[in-house]
Amino acid sequence: MKRIGIHILPLLVLCCGWAAVRSALAQSHSPEPPPATCTAKFAYGGNAAEIPADFIDHLVFVPARVDQGEPSLFQLNTAAPTSSIDPGRARALGLGRVTTPVLNLSGVDIAFSQFAESSRPDFAARYGREYRGTLGNDFLASVVADIDYARETMRLYDPSVYKYSGRGKALRVTFVDGVPVVKSKMKVGGRSIDADFVVNTALDAPVLIYDKYAQAHQLSLPKSISAASMPIEGAENDAIGRLDRFQIGPYQVQASLVVFSKDAPPVSHDSKLAGEIGAQMLRRFGVVFDYSRREIYLAPNSEFNTDDFEDMSGLTVIAGGPNLKRFEITEVRPNTPGADAGLRKGDIIEGVNGDAAADMSLMDLRKLFHQLGPPYDLVITRNAKSFHAALQMHRLL
């Protein structure tokens, strides 16, 4: 991996997270992974490190310091060709004076040659935590990353000595401007289709299909609901339904949730690029990213056969206020449990089943909306008055 100077590079700013994919995908395939533009040095002359990553609704956040400064959580994002840091966080850490910063992780130091600045203004409201930065595919090109979603662990290895010894199967990877793409199969509306999908660890959905691809192949969902409750940019215009089946490598997942994304960009150079595989699909596996060999290994874990539950509330909720503990309802869709409970746009959720909202995170709250069971007793503030509302979940798909 390589050493980096932190400076603003406008072209690289486009490479962060979901916004990056929207600009990068309209390019042609290359079989080669992104160049290893950073170098890894493992502690004590070793070749492996276990990283105490945070898994938040199966999204991976990696604690790291820059030049031994204050720690920050960087999101692992395989849809970002390059790594980046939030400009405000860079200023807070005084990184403008640093010419060759090194990212310090537990047991390994990563030295970059370039480290862009990029912001995600809506991230905190959507995910209930401040955005600090992204670890992209330049980072992954210089290590082997082994992510166990069931155990919520992450290990990094020196690719020069790494040899996979697990029980999983290898997927061959090609790249679209530094973004990994794998071949998959899906069955929707009784039709089976082979297609290429971007692997996106930062997508909080199992599968996403681009609108242009869906139109070109006349794909439609027998039943769908709004995907506005999902923390995906532009999801208010998207629909969510179920595939008959999704196959990645030899592994078949029945009735997986799928987002049909109306706001995805046109893909002019590759008609087979159908969409993205997200964290809610990857959660079913132990996943090894070995870009040096152009392979991703998948090994089913204990969650492989579990169901995908949609958000059954019918609510869109965002985080705000001090410490992002103010949970505001910004949309209530008709004929859903939220509407049946009498909830309205602008209501504030103050508590659930006797627990104060201040003791929860936004992702904790969203997890409740994916579960069937007795009604939730919500404490709601509306127009400075508080009242209780019973929210009874039922399947929408």
Backbone torsions as a table, in degrees:
resi	resn	phi	psi	omega
1	MET	NA	166.7	-169.7
2	LYS	-123.7	166.7	-177.3
3	ARG	-85.1	147.5	-170.8
4	ILE	-132.4	144.6	167.7
5	GLY	-103.3	136.5	-177.6
6	ILE	-91.0	119.2	176.0
7	HIS	-155.2	162.4	-176.4
8	ILE	-81.3	123.2	177.5
9	LEU	-121.2	103.7	-173.2
10	PRO	-55.0	-38.1	-179.0
11	LEU	-67.4	-34.1	-178.8
12	LEU	-76.8	-21.9	179.1
13	VAL	-58.0	-31.4	-180.0
14	LEU	-68.9	-8.9	-171.3
15	CYS	-93.2	13.8	-175.7
16	CYS	-100.5	124.2	169.1
17	GLY	62.3	-149.4	-176.6
18	TRP	-59.3	-39.0	179.9
19	ALA	-61.8	-32.6	-179.8
20	ALA	-65.4	-43.6	-178.1
21	VAL	-61.7	-35.6	-176.6
22	ARG	-65.0	-26.4	176.8
23	SER	-94.0	-28.6	-171.8
24	ALA	-85.9	-22.8	-170.8
25	LEU	-75.9	-19.0	179.7
26	ALA	-82.3	44.6	-179.6
27	GLN	-128.1	170.5	-178.2
28	SER	-86.6	161.5	-179.5
29	HIS	-72.9	148.7	167.1
30	SER	-133.5	135.9	179.7
31	PRO	-72.6	-16.0	-172.4
32	GLU	-88.4	143.9	174.6
33	PRO	-71.4	166.8	175.4
34	PRO	-61.0	149.6	-179.7
35	PRO	-64.2	147.6	178.8
36	ALA	-76.6	90.3	-174.5
37	THR	-92.9	11.1	174.1
38	CYS	-141.3	163.2	-177.0
39	THR	-124.6	145.5	-179.3
40	ALA	-109.5	135.4	175.1
41	LYS	-124.8	111.8	-177.8
42	PHE	-82.3	148.1	-176.9
43	ALA	-66.7	147.6	174.3
44	TYR	58.3	28.7	178.5
45	GLY	69.4	17.9	-178.0
46	GLY	-83.3	-169.9	-179.7
47	ASN	-138.1	18.1	179.9
48	ALA	-154.5	154.0	177.9
49	ALA	-151.4	139.5	173.9
50	GLU	-97.9	128.3	-173.5
51	ILE	-105.1	126.5	179.9
52	PRO	-78.6	65.6	-176.3
53	ALA	-70.7	152.9	172.6
54	ASP	-96.9	128.4	176.6
55	PHE	-107.1	114.0	-176.9
56	ILE	-117.9	104.2	-174.2
57	ASP	53.0	40.4	177.4
58	HIS	73.7	2.8	168.9
59	LEU	-84.5	142.1	-171.2
60	VAL	-104.8	124.9	177.0
61	PHE	-120.4	127.6	-171.8
62	VAL	-108.0	120.6	177.0
63	PRO	-74.4	130.6	-178.4
64	ALA	-153.0	153.5	173.1
65	ARG	-111.0	155.4	172.2
66	VAL	-110.6	118.0	-176.2
67	ASP	50.8	46.3	176.0
68	GLN	61.8	23.3	177.7
69	GLY	-81.6	-159.8	179.4
70	GLU	-66.3	143.9	-178.0
71	PRO	-71.1	150.2	175.1
72	SER	-137.7	154.8	175.0
73	LEU	-99.2	117.6	178.0
74	PHE	-101.2	132.9	179.0
75	GLN	-81.1	131.3	174.9
76	LEU	-77.5	121.7	-170.6
77	ASN	-138.6	99.8	179.3
78	THR	-75.9	-2.9	173.4
79	ALA	-92.8	2.1	177.7
80	ALA	-107.8	114.5	179.1
81	PRO	-59.8	-33.2	-177.2
82	THR	-127.6	155.6	175.8
83	SER	-80.3	156.9	-178.1
84	SER	-157.9	167.4	178.1
85	ILE	-130.9	147.4	177.5
86	ASP	-64.9	133.7	-177.2
87	PRO	-58.4	-39.8	178.6
88	GLY	-64.4	-39.3	178.1
89	ARG	-66.9	-39.0	178.7
90	ALA	-61.6	-41.7	178.4
91	ARG	-65.4	-42.2	-179.5
92	ALA	-61.7	-31.6	179.8
93	LEU	-89.2	-2.2	180.0
94	GLY	68.8	32.6	-173.2
95	LEU	-79.4	-9.0	178.0
96	GLY	-63.3	-21.7	-179.3
97	ARG	-92.0	-3.8	-175.8
98	VAL	-94.3	129.6	-178.3
99	THR	-98.1	-31.1	-179.3
100	THR	-134.9	69.3	-176.8
101	PRO	-69.9	153.7	177.6
102	VAL	-124.4	133.7	176.8
103	LEU	-86.4	119.7	-176.7
104	ASN	-100.9	111.8	174.4
105	LEU	-108.2	171.0	179.6
106	SER	-65.8	110.1	175.9
107	GLY	85.6	1.8	179.6
108	VAL	-157.4	140.7	175.0
109	ASP	-110.8	136.5	-179.1
110	ILE	-117.3	120.2	178.6
111	ALA	-105.6	122.5	-178.1
112	PHE	-100.7	155.4	171.4
113	SER	-94.2	-23.4	175.7
114	GLN	-144.0	141.6	-179.9
115	PHE	-146.0	102.1	-173.0
116	ALA	-74.4	165.5	169.2
117	GLU	-107.6	133.5	-178.7
118	SER	-154.4	138.3	-178.9
119	SER	-110.3	156.2	173.4
120	ARG	-132.9	87.7	-169.4
121	PRO	-60.2	-32.0	-176.3
122	ASP	-92.0	1.4	-173.2
123	PHE	-61.2	-47.6	-176.0
124	ALA	-61.4	-42.7	-179.8
125	ALA	-66.6	-35.1	-176.3
126	ARG	-80.1	-34.6	-172.5
127	TYR	-113.4	-8.9	178.2
128	GLY	73.4	23.7	174.6
129	ARG	-152.5	151.5	-178.6
130	GLU	-69.6	142.8	175.5
131	TYR	-82.7	130.2	-179.9
132	ARG	-112.4	-36.3	-178.7
133	GLY	169.0	179.6	-175.1
134	THR	-131.5	137.4	166.9
135	LEU	-102.6	113.6	-174.4
136	GLY	-104.0	-158.1	-172.1
137	ASN	-78.0	-15.5	170.4
138	ASP	-66.6	-37.9	174.5
139	PHE	-63.7	-48.9	-176.6
140	LEU	-69.9	-21.7	178.9
141	ALA	-70.4	-15.3	-175.0
142	SER	-111.6	2.2	174.4
143	VAL	-139.7	168.6	165.4
144	VAL	-103.9	125.2	-177.3
145	ALA	-109.0	122.3	179.2
146	ASP	-110.3	112.1	-175.7
147	ILE	-114.2	119.6	176.6
148	ASP	-104.0	100.3	-174.8
149	TYR	-68.8	-33.1	-178.7
150	ALA	-69.3	-43.7	-179.4
151	ARG	-88.8	-7.6	-179.7
152	GLU	56.3	54.6	176.4
153	THR	-127.7	157.8	178.3
154	MET	-141.7	131.5	176.8
155	ARG	-125.5	144.7	176.4
156	LEU	-116.7	141.8	-178.1
157	TYR	-131.2	154.5	171.5
158	ASP	-73.6	117.7	-176.6
159	PRO	-63.7	-22.3	-177.4
160	SER	-70.1	-20.9	-179.2
161	VAL	-120.5	-3.0	-175.2
162	TYR	-74.3	140.6	173.2
163	LYS	-141.8	121.9	-177.3
164	TYR	-68.2	133.6	-178.9
165	SER	-132.1	15.2	-178.5
166	GLY	-83.6	-173.9	-178.4
167	ARG	-97.4	7.3	-177.6
168	GLY	-81.2	178.1	179.2
169	LYS	-113.6	147.5	-177.8
170	ALA	-89.7	138.5	170.8
171	LEU	-109.4	134.0	176.2
172	ARG	-77.2	137.4	-175.6
173	VAL	-115.9	135.0	164.7
174	THR	-114.9	175.8	-173.0
175	PHE	-133.2	143.0	171.7
176	VAL	-114.2	102.3	-176.2
177	ASP	47.4	48.6	176.1
178	GLY	85.5	7.0	-179.5
179	VAL	-108.9	128.5	-174.3
180	PRO	-72.9	138.1	-178.8
181	VAL	-131.1	135.1	177.6
182	VAL	-127.7	156.4	177.1
183	LYS	-85.8	137.2	179.9
184	SER	-143.1	172.7	177.2
185	LYS	-129.7	144.5	175.5
186	MET	-138.1	151.0	174.1
187	LYS	-121.5	119.9	-178.0
188	VAL	-138.1	131.4	-178.3
189	GLY	59.9	29.8	180.0
190	GLY	83.3	-2.9	-179.5
191	ARG	-103.6	135.5	177.3
192	SER	-100.0	132.1	-174.3
193	ILE	-136.9	132.4	170.1
194	ASP	-89.5	136.1	-177.9
195	ALA	-156.5	165.1	176.2
196	ASP	-99.4	138.2	-179.4
197	PHE	-130.4	138.3	170.0
198	VAL	-70.9	139.1	173.2
199	VAL	-93.2	117.9	-171.3
200	ASN	-128.4	98.4	-179.6
201	THR	-67.8	-15.7	-177.7
202	ALA	-98.0	5.3	178.9
203	LEU	-92.0	120.2	-178.6
204	ASP	-89.0	63.0	178.0
205	ALA	-160.4	156.5	176.8
206	PRO	-70.6	-54.0	-177.2
207	VAL	-140.5	142.0	174.9
208	LEU	-128.1	136.4	178.9
209	ILE	-119.6	131.1	-179.8
210	TYR	-71.5	142.9	-177.2
211	ASP	-61.2	-38.7	-179.1
212	LYS	-62.8	-41.2	178.5
213	TYR	-66.2	-42.9	-179.5
214	ALA	-61.4	-41.3	179.0
215	GLN	-67.7	-43.5	-178.0
216	ALA	-63.0	-31.0	-177.8
217	HIS	-106.4	8.9	176.4
218	GLN	53.7	47.5	178.3
219	LEU	-90.2	140.5	176.3
220	SER	-148.8	158.2	179.7
221	LEU	-100.6	129.6	178.4
222	PRO	-58.6	-34.0	179.3
223	LYS	-144.6	136.3	-179.2
224	SER	-149.9	161.3	174.2
225	ILE	-133.7	170.6	177.2
226	SER	-66.5	141.3	177.1
227	ALA	-96.0	18.1	-173.7
228	ALA	-62.8	-23.8	-179.3
229	SER	-74.6	-14.6	-178.0
230	MET	-83.2	139.6	-178.0
231	PRO	-78.3	60.4	179.6
232	ILE	-118.6	134.4	179.1
233	GLU	-57.7	126.7	179.5
234	GLY	79.8	8.5	-175.2
235	ALA	-65.3	-19.5	179.0
236	GLU	-62.2	-18.4	178.4
237	ASN	-102.0	3.3	-174.6
238	ASP	-100.2	163.3	175.8
239	ALA	-119.9	147.4	178.3
240	ILE	-123.7	136.7	179.3
241	GLY	-149.2	-152.9	-179.1
242	ARG	-130.3	137.9	168.4
243	LEU	-78.8	154.0	170.0
244	ASP	-65.1	-41.9	-176.9
245	ARG	-162.9	145.7	173.0
246	PHE	-129.6	130.2	-178.5
247	GLN	-119.9	126.9	175.4
248	ILE	-125.9	117.8	-169.6
249	GLY	62.1	-137.2	178.5
250	PRO	-86.6	1.9	-170.6
251	TYR	-98.1	128.7	-178.0
252	GLN	-111.4	129.6	177.8
253	VAL	-113.9	123.1	-177.4
254	GLN	-87.0	140.6	171.0
255	ALA	55.7	38.8	178.2
256	SER	-68.1	143.2	171.2
257	LEU	-66.0	148.3	179.1
258	VAL	-142.6	140.4	175.4
259	VAL	-102.9	126.2	170.6
260	PHE	-94.7	109.2	-170.1
261	SER	-95.4	112.9	179.8
262	LYS	-77.8	-22.9	-175.3
263	ASP	-95.0	3.1	179.9
264	ALA	-67.8	152.8	-175.9
265	PRO	-76.0	159.3	172.8
266	PRO	-67.1	145.6	177.9
267	VAL	-117.4	99.9	-168.2
268	SER	-87.5	-20.6	-171.7
269	HIS	-101.7	-8.2	-175.4
270	ASP	-147.3	100.5	-176.8
271	SER	-71.3	-13.1	-179.1
272	LYS	-91.1	-6.7	179.1
273	LEU	-78.3	101.7	-168.6
274	ALA	-90.2	-33.4	-175.5
275	GLY	171.5	-140.7	-173.1
276	GLU	-138.4	149.1	170.9
277	ILE	-103.8	122.2	-173.2
278	GLY	-106.8	-174.5	-173.9
279	ALA	-64.4	-29.5	-179.1
280	GLN	-73.7	-13.8	169.1
281	MET	-91.8	-43.0	-179.2
282	LEU	-63.2	-25.4	-179.3
283	ARG	-57.2	-19.4	-177.9
284	ARG	-79.6	-2.4	-170.6
285	PHE	-133.8	161.7	152.7
286	GLY	-86.8	130.2	-172.1
287	VAL	-122.6	129.2	175.8
288	VAL	-116.9	122.2	175.9
289	PHE	-98.1	110.8	179.0
290	ASP	-122.6	81.3	-177.0
291	TYR	-67.6	-28.5	-178.2
292	SER	-61.2	-27.9	177.8
293	ARG	-108.2	7.4	179.8
294	ARG	55.6	47.6	-178.6
295	GLU	-138.5	147.4	167.8
296	ILE	-123.0	127.3	178.8
297	TYR	-100.7	135.7	177.6
298	LEU	-121.4	130.4	175.2
299	ALA	-129.7	116.3	-178.5
300	PRO	-56.5	140.8	177.8
301	ASN	-114.7	-167.5	-175.3
302	SER	-66.2	-14.9	-179.8
303	GLU	-95.3	2.9	-171.2
304	PHE	-57.9	-42.6	-175.4
305	ASN	-95.5	10.0	178.7
306	THR	-77.6	155.6	-175.9
307	ASP	-79.2	152.1	167.2
308	ASP	-89.8	114.9	176.0
309	PHE	-97.3	127.1	175.9
310	GLU	-71.5	162.8	169.6
311	ASP	-69.0	115.0	-172.9
312	MET	-95.4	-0.3	-173.6
313	SER	-74.9	-32.0	-171.7
314	GLY	78.1	12.0	-176.3
315	LEU	-110.2	144.4	164.7
316	THR	-107.6	122.6	-176.0
317	VAL	-124.6	134.6	176.7
318	ILE	-121.7	159.5	179.8
319	ALA	-101.8	144.6	177.3
320	GLY	-159.6	-169.8	177.1
321	GLY	72.7	-175.2	-179.9
322	PRO	-59.1	131.0	178.7
323	ASN	57.7	19.9	177.7
324	LEU	55.5	41.6	-179.0
325	LYS	-108.8	10.3	176.3
326	ARG	-101.3	111.5	-173.5
327	PHE	-103.9	106.1	-175.7
328	GLU	-104.3	134.7	175.0
329	ILE	-82.9	119.6	-178.9
330	THR	-105.3	-9.9	176.3
331	GLU	-158.6	139.8	173.0
332	VAL	-126.6	114.3	-176.7
333	ARG	-84.5	142.0	-176.6
334	PRO	-64.3	153.7	175.5
335	ASN	59.8	38.9	177.1
336	THR	-128.9	166.0	177.7
337	PRO	-54.1	-36.4	178.3
338	GLY	-62.7	-43.1	177.3
339	ALA	-66.3	-41.3	179.4
340	ASP	-62.1	-30.1	179.5
341	ALA	-80.7	-2.3	178.8
342	GLY	79.1	18.2	-179.9
343	LEU	-76.9	153.6	-176.0
344	ARG	-134.5	159.5	172.3
345	LYS	-59.4	133.9	-179.8
346	GLY	97.2	-12.9	175.7
347	ASP	-64.4	147.2	177.2
348	ILE	-111.3	126.8	176.7
349	ILE	-85.1	113.0	-177.0
350	GLU	-94.9	-23.3	-178.7
351	GLY	-169.4	162.6	179.1
352	VAL	-137.4	123.3	176.4
353	ASN	50.4	41.6	176.9
354	GLY	86.2	-7.5	177.4
355	ASP	-94.9	130.8	179.6
356	ALA	-69.8	145.7	177.5
357	ALA	-59.2	-29.1	-179.9
358	ALA	-63.8	-18.9	178.6
359	ASP	-95.7	6.6	-177.6
360	MET	-121.0	165.6	168.3
361	SER	-110.1	165.5	177.9
362	LEU	-60.3	-39.1	-179.7
363	MET	-69.2	-32.9	173.6
364	ASP	-59.7	-44.7	-179.7
365	LEU	-63.5	-43.2	-179.4
366	ARG	-64.9	-33.8	177.5
367	LYS	-60.4	-38.1	178.7
368	LEU	-61.2	-34.6	-177.4
369	PHE	-72.9	-8.3	177.7
370	HIS	-100.8	10.1	-173.8
371	GLN	-121.1	137.0	173.9
372	LEU	-86.2	154.6	178.6
373	GLY	154.7	-162.8	178.7
374	PRO	-61.6	160.6	179.3
375	PRO	-60.5	144.0	172.3
376	TYR	-84.2	135.1	175.7
377	ASP	-92.7	102.5	-178.7
378	LEU	-94.4	138.4	168.7
379	VAL	-98.1	119.6	-173.7
380	ILE	-117.0	137.3	170.6
381	THR	-108.3	127.1	177.6
382	ARG	-138.4	122.6	-179.7
383	ASN	53.3	45.3	176.4
384	ALA	68.6	9.8	176.4
385	LYS	-117.6	142.6	-178.4
386	SER	-106.7	147.2	176.4
387	PHE	-155.4	168.3	178.9
388	HIS	-100.6	143.6	176.0
389	ALA	-134.3	137.3	178.7
390	ALA	-95.9	117.9	-178.2
391	LEU	-108.3	105.4	-178.4
392	GLN	-101.9	113.7	-177.5
393	MET	-76.3	145.5	168.3
394	HIS	-150.5	154.8	-175.4
395	ARG	-64.1	136.4	176.2
396	LEU	-103.2	-18.7	179.6
397	LEU	-127.4	NA	NA
